[in-house]
Amino acid sequence: MADLYQIILYSAFSGITVFLGGLLSKYFGSGVDSTIKRQEITHFITAFGGGILIGAVALVLIPRGMEDLDLPVLLLAFVSGALVVFFIDRKLEKSGSTLSQLLAMLLDFIPEAIALGAIFATDSKTGTLLAVFIGLQNLPESFNSYQDLKRSGMKSKKALAILLALSFSGVLGALLGYEFLTDLPEVTALLMVFAGGGILYLIFQDIAPTVKLKRTWIPALGANLGFLIGMIGEKLIQ
C-alpha cells in the first residue's frame, strides 16, 4: 500500500507540470511575435522541449525497448508508432490544426507514466528519479502545447482546462502500469518503442523546423540543453 501512495504522489508531481507549463505559457508566452527577444525565448523553449524529447527517445524509450523486445517486434513497434503519428499529423494538417506539440507530449508522457508505475513496484529509487525526469520534460512541452491550442482558435480557459485534465492522466497511467504491467516488461517496452517512433517523426516533421530564426543562433542551443537534461536524468536513473 505504501508503494501505491508513493506512485500516486510522484505521478501527480510529474503530471501537474503539464498544467504549470500551460500557466507559464499563458502569462509569459503571450504576444510572442511582438519582439525579437520574445521570439527567441519561445523558439528556445520549443528547441528545449525537442531536445528533451530526443533525450527521452534515445536514452529511455528505445534502449529499454531494445532490452526486452526481439528484433522483429522492436521494428514493428517503432514503425507502427511512426506511421500512426504520420497519419494523425496529416489529418491535423488537412484540418488546419497545429497540435503537434500536444501530440508529442501525450506520446511521451503517457507511456512513461505507465512505465513509472510498472517500474516503481520493483525499484522505487528508479521510479522516483523517473518521475522527476518526466516532470521536467513536461514543462516545455506543455508550454508549447498551450500555444498550439491557442493558435488552433481555442480560448485560454478551455486550453488550460485540457492541460489540467491531462495532468491527471499521468496518475491514471501510473496506476494502470503498477496494477497490470509490473510482471509484463515486454508490454511496457512495446508501448515505449511505439511512442519513440511517433515522437521521432514529430520532432523532425513539426518541431525542429519551427525552431530556426534568422540572425539568431540562441534557440538551437535549447536542444542541446534539453538533451543534456535527458542525459542527466538517465544517468541518475542508472
C-alpha positions as CSV (number, residue, x, y, z in Angstrom):
1,M,0.0,0.0,0.0
2,A,2.9,2.4,0.7
3,D,4.1,1.8,-2.9
4,L,0.7,2.7,-4.2
5,Y,0.6,6.0,-2.3
6,Q,4.1,6.8,-3.5
7,I,3.1,6.1,-7.1
8,I,0.1,8.4,-6.8
9,L,2.3,11.2,-5.2
10,Y,5.2,11.0,-7.7
11,S,3.0,10.6,-10.8
12,A,0.9,13.5,-9.6
13,F,4.0,15.6,-9.4
14,S,5.2,14.6,-12.8
15,G,1.7,15.3,-14.2
16,I,1.0,18.7,-12.6
17,T,3.8,20.2,-14.5
18,V,1.6,19.8,-17.6
19,F,-0.7,22.4,-16.2
20,L,2.1,24.6,-14.8
21,G,3.7,24.7,-18.2
22,G,0.4,26.0,-19.6
23,L,0.1,28.6,-16.9
24,L,3.6,29.8,-17.7
25,S,2.8,30.0,-21.3
26,K,-0.4,32.0,-20.7
27,Y,1.4,34.7,-18.6
28,F,4.9,34.7,-20.1
29,G,4.3,33.5,-23.6
30,S,1.6,35.8,-24.8
31,G,2.5,38.3,-27.5
32,V,5.4,36.2,-28.6
33,D,5.5,37.7,-32.0
34,S,5.8,41.3,-30.8
35,T,9.5,41.4,-30.3
36,I,12.6,39.5,-31.5
37,K,13.6,38.8,-27.9
38,R,10.2,37.1,-27.2
39,Q,10.5,35.1,-30.4
40,E,14.0,33.9,-29.3
41,I,12.6,32.8,-25.9
42,T,9.7,30.9,-27.4
43,H,11.9,29.3,-30.1
44,F,14.4,28.4,-27.4
45,I,11.7,26.7,-25.3
46,T,10.5,24.8,-28.4
47,A,14.0,23.6,-29.1
48,F,14.5,22.8,-25.4
49,G,11.4,20.6,-25.5
50,G,12.6,19.0,-28.7
51,G,15.9,18.2,-27.1
52,I,14.3,16.6,-24.1
53,L,12.1,14.5,-26.4
54,I,15.2,13.4,-28.3
55,G,16.7,12.5,-25.0
56,A,13.7,10.5,-24.0
57,V,13.7,8.6,-27.3
58,A,17.5,8.0,-27.4
59,L,18.1,7.4,-23.7
60,V,14.9,5.9,-22.2
61,L,12.2,4.7,-24.6
62,I,14.3,2.9,-27.3
63,P,17.1,1.5,-25.1
64,R,14.5,0.0,-22.6
65,G,12.6,-1.5,-25.6
66,M,15.8,-3.0,-27.1
67,E,16.5,-4.7,-23.8
68,D,13.1,-6.5,-23.6
69,L,12.0,-7.0,-27.2
70,D,13.1,-9.3,-30.0
71,L,14.2,-7.5,-33.2
72,P,11.0,-8.2,-35.3
73,V,8.7,-6.9,-32.5
74,L,11.0,-3.9,-31.9
75,L,10.9,-2.9,-35.6
76,L,7.2,-3.4,-35.8
77,A,6.5,-1.3,-32.7
78,F,8.8,1.5,-33.9
79,V,7.5,1.6,-37.5
80,S,3.9,1.4,-36.2
81,G,4.4,4.4,-33.9
82,A,5.9,6.4,-36.7
83,L,3.1,5.5,-39.2
84,V,0.2,6.1,-36.8
85,V,1.5,9.6,-35.9
86,F,2.2,10.3,-39.6
87,F,-1.4,9.7,-40.4
88,I,-2.6,11.6,-37.4
89,D,-0.3,14.5,-38.3
90,R,-1.6,14.6,-41.9
91,K,-5.2,14.6,-40.7
92,L,-4.4,17.5,-38.3
93,E,-2.7,19.4,-41.1
94,K,-5.6,19.0,-43.5
95,S,-8.0,20.3,-40.8
96,G,-5.7,23.3,-40.3
97,S,-4.8,22.3,-36.7
98,T,-1.4,22.9,-35.1
99,L,-1.3,20.5,-32.3
100,S,2.0,18.7,-32.9
101,Q,3.5,19.7,-29.5
102,L,0.4,18.4,-27.7
103,L,0.6,15.2,-29.6
104,A,4.3,14.8,-28.9
105,M,3.7,15.5,-25.2
106,L,1.0,12.8,-24.9
107,L,3.1,10.2,-26.8
108,D,5.9,10.9,-24.4
109,F,4.0,11.4,-21.1
110,I,1.5,8.6,-21.1
111,P,3.9,5.7,-21.9
112,E,6.5,7.0,-19.5
113,A,3.8,7.3,-16.8
114,I,2.7,3.7,-17.4
115,A,6.3,2.7,-17.2
116,L,6.7,4.7,-14.0
117,G,4.0,2.6,-12.3
118,A,5.4,-0.7,-13.6
119,I,9.0,0.2,-12.5
120,F,8.0,1.5,-9.1
121,A,6.9,-1.8,-7.9
122,T,10.4,-3.3,-8.1
123,D,12.7,-0.2,-7.9
124,S,11.3,2.8,-6.0
125,K,14.5,4.8,-6.4
126,T,14.4,4.5,-10.2
127,G,10.7,5.3,-10.1
128,T,11.3,8.5,-8.1
129,L,14.0,9.7,-10.4
130,L,11.9,8.8,-13.5
131,A,9.1,10.9,-12.0
132,V,11.3,13.9,-11.7
133,F,12.6,13.4,-15.2
134,I,9.1,13.2,-16.6
135,G,8.0,16.3,-14.7
136,L,10.9,18.4,-16.1
137,Q,10.2,17.4,-19.7
138,N,6.5,18.1,-19.4
139,L,7.1,21.8,-18.6
140,P,8.5,23.0,-22.0
141,E,6.2,20.6,-23.9
142,S,3.1,21.9,-22.2
143,F,4.3,25.5,-22.6
144,N,4.3,25.0,-26.4
145,S,1.2,22.9,-26.3
146,Y,-0.7,25.8,-24.8
147,Q,0.5,28.0,-27.7
148,D,-0.6,25.3,-30.2
149,L,-4.1,25.2,-28.6
150,K,-4.4,29.0,-28.7
151,R,-3.3,29.0,-32.4
152,S,-6.0,26.5,-33.2
153,G,-8.6,29.1,-32.0
154,M,-9.2,27.7,-28.5
155,K,-9.9,30.1,-25.7
156,S,-7.5,30.4,-22.8
157,K,-9.7,28.8,-20.1
158,K,-10.5,25.8,-22.3
159,A,-6.9,25.3,-23.2
160,L,-5.8,25.4,-19.5
161,A,-8.7,23.0,-18.6
162,I,-7.5,20.5,-21.2
163,L,-4.0,20.7,-19.8
164,L,-5.3,20.3,-16.2
165,A,-7.2,17.2,-17.2
166,L,-4.2,15.8,-19.0
167,S,-2.2,16.4,-15.7
168,F,-4.2,13.7,-14.1
169,S,-3.8,11.2,-16.9
170,G,-0.3,10.6,-15.5
171,V,-1.7,9.2,-12.3
172,L,-4.1,7.0,-14.2
173,G,-1.3,5.7,-16.4
174,A,1.0,5.0,-13.5
175,L,-1.7,3.1,-11.6
176,L,-2.5,1.1,-14.7
177,G,1.2,0.3,-15.1
178,Y,1.5,-0.7,-11.5
179,E,-1.6,-2.9,-11.5
180,F,-1.2,-4.7,-14.8
181,L,2.3,-4.3,-16.2
182,T,4.6,-5.0,-13.3
183,D,5.1,-8.5,-14.4
184,L,4.9,-7.8,-18.2
185,P,8.1,-5.9,-19.1
186,E,7.6,-6.7,-22.8
187,V,4.3,-4.9,-23.0
188,T,5.8,-1.9,-21.3
189,A,8.7,-1.9,-23.7
190,L,6.3,-2.2,-26.6
191,L,4.5,0.9,-25.6
192,M,7.7,2.8,-25.1
193,V,9.1,1.9,-28.5
194,F,5.8,2.7,-30.2
195,A,5.9,6.1,-28.6
196,G,9.5,6.6,-29.5
197,G,8.8,6.0,-33.2
198,G,6.0,8.6,-33.2
199,I,8.0,11.2,-31.3
200,L,10.9,10.9,-33.6
201,Y,8.7,11.6,-36.6
202,L,7.1,14.6,-34.9
203,I,10.5,16.1,-33.9
204,F,11.7,16.3,-37.4
205,Q,8.4,17.0,-39.1
206,D,6.8,19.6,-36.9
207,I,9.0,20.7,-34.0
208,A,12.6,21.1,-35.3
209,P,11.6,23.1,-38.5
210,T,9.9,25.8,-36.3
211,V,13.0,26.4,-34.1
212,K,15.2,28.3,-36.5
213,L,15.1,32.2,-36.6
214,K,17.1,34.4,-38.9
215,R,20.1,36.2,-37.4
216,T,20.0,34.4,-34.1
217,W,21.6,31.2,-33.0
218,I,20.4,31.0,-29.4
219,P,17.2,29.0,-29.9
220,A,19.1,26.0,-31.3
221,L,21.1,25.7,-28.1
222,G,17.9,24.9,-26.3
223,A,18.0,21.5,-28.0
224,N,21.4,20.8,-26.5
225,L,20.2,21.9,-23.1
226,G,17.2,19.7,-23.3
227,F,19.2,16.6,-24.4
228,L,21.7,17.4,-21.6
229,I,18.9,17.2,-19.1
230,G,17.9,13.9,-20.6
231,M,21.5,12.6,-20.1
232,I,21.5,13.7,-16.5
233,G,18.1,12.1,-15.8
234,E,19.1,8.8,-17.4
235,K,22.5,8.8,-15.6
236,L,20.7,9.3,-12.2
237,I,18.2,6.6,-13.0
238,Q,21.0,4.0,-13.7
